[in-house]
Amino acid sequence: MAKILVGDDKIEFFRGGLERALQDIGVDFANSPQIVLELARKTNYDVIVTDLQYTEGGVEGFGVLQNIRDLAPVRILWTAAAGMREVHEVARQCGASYVYGKKQTDEMLATIRRLYEARH
């Protein structure tokens, strides 16, 4: 079974919907960049999704991406700031495989499902 890790400071808001949408895929959740990194070092994830801003005005997600380059084949930045060109550029430099906006959750889930089906 594929393993997915989703990190967001507001994960409890998204958790129920993500669990339902990915019910046949193992999903772990983290509410801080430190927990994302801790879990990523302990478990072999196929996909790691991280928020950009865990704190007001923060960009902790870029650090997460840099630190998980070798820990997951697919790394997704999921952020409300996805409309900004600079965010896409820096995310790619930090190792993001994909960048999705919070309003693009269905697209992100479709990508995860497609990747899952391709491996199984």
C-alpha positions in Angstrom: 0.0 0.0 0.0 1.2 3.5 -0.8 2.0 5.8 2.1 1.2 9.5 2.0 2.2 12.2 4.6 0.3 15.5 4.7 1.6 18.4 6.7 -0.3 21.5 7.4 -0.7 23.7 10.5 -4.5 23.6 10.0 -4.6 19.8 9.2 -7.6 19.1 11.4 -9.6 21.3 9.0 -8.6 19.2 6.0 -8.1 15.8 7.6 -11.6 14.4 7.3 -11.9 15.2 3.6 -8.5 13.9 2.8 -9.1 10.7 4.7 -12.3 10.1 2.8 -10.8 10.9 -0.6 -7.7 8.7 0.0 -9.4 6.0 2.1 -7.7 3.1 0.3 -4.3 4.8 0.6 -2.4 5.0 3.9 -2.3 8.7 5.0 -0.5 10.1 8.0 -0.9 13.7 9.1 1.3 16.3 10.8 0.6 19.8 12.0 4.1 21.2 12.1 7.2 21.1 9.9 9.2 19.4 12.6 6.7 16.5 12.8 6.7 16.2 9.0 10.5 15.8 9.1 10.4 13.4 12.0 7.8 11.2 10.3 9.6 11.4 7.0 12.8 10.1 8.5 11.1 7.2 10.1 8.7 6.0 7.3 9.2 5.4 3.6 6.5 7.6 2.1 5.6 7.6 -1.6 4.3 11.2 -1.4 4.8 14.0 1.1 2.6 17.0 0.9 3.6 20.1 2.8 2.0 23.4 3.4 4.2 26.5 2.8 3.2 28.6 5.8 3.0 26.9 9.1 3.2 30.3 10.9 1.8 33.7 9.8 4.0 34.9 7.0 6.3 31.9 7.3 7.9 29.8 4.5 8.7 26.7 6.5 7.4 24.5 3.7 10.5 25.4 1.6 12.7 24.1 4.4 10.6 20.9 4.5 11.0 20.4 0.8 14.8 20.9 1.0 15.1 18.3 3.8 12.9 15.6 2.2 14.5 15.6 -1.3 15.8 12.1 -0.7 13.0 10.9 1.6 10.1 10.7 -0.9 9.9 10.3 -4.6 7.0 12.8 -4.9 7.0 16.0 -3.0 4.0 18.4 -3.2 3.8 22.0 -1.9 0.1 22.7 -1.1 -0.4 26.4 -0.4 -2.8 29.3 -0.6 0.1 31.2 -2.2 0.2 28.9 -5.2 -0.9 31.7 -7.5 2.4 33.5 -7.0 5.0 32.7 -9.7 7.9 33.2 -7.2 6.4 30.4 -5.0 6.5 28.0 -7.9 10.1 28.9 -8.8 11.4 28.5 -5.2 9.3 25.4 -4.7 10.9 23.7 -7.7 14.4 24.8 -6.6 13.6 23.3 -3.2 12.6 20.0 -4.7 8.9 20.1 -5.2 7.5 17.7 -7.7 4.2 19.6 -7.9 2.7 22.8 -6.5 -1.0 23.1 -5.8 -3.2 25.8 -4.3 -5.6 25.0 -1.5 -8.4 25.6 -4.0 -6.8 22.9 -6.2 -7.3 20.1 -3.7 -9.2 17.9 -6.1 -6.4 18.2 -8.7 -3.8 17.3 -6.0 -5.9 14.3 -5.0 -6.2 13.2 -8.6 -2.4 13.4 -9.0 -1.9 11.3 -5.8 -4.5 8.8 -7.1 -2.9 8.6 -10.5 0.6 8.1 -9.0 -0.9 5.4 -6.7 -2.6 3.6 -9.5 0.6 3.7 -11.7 2.5 1.9 -8.9 -0.1 -0.7 -8.2 
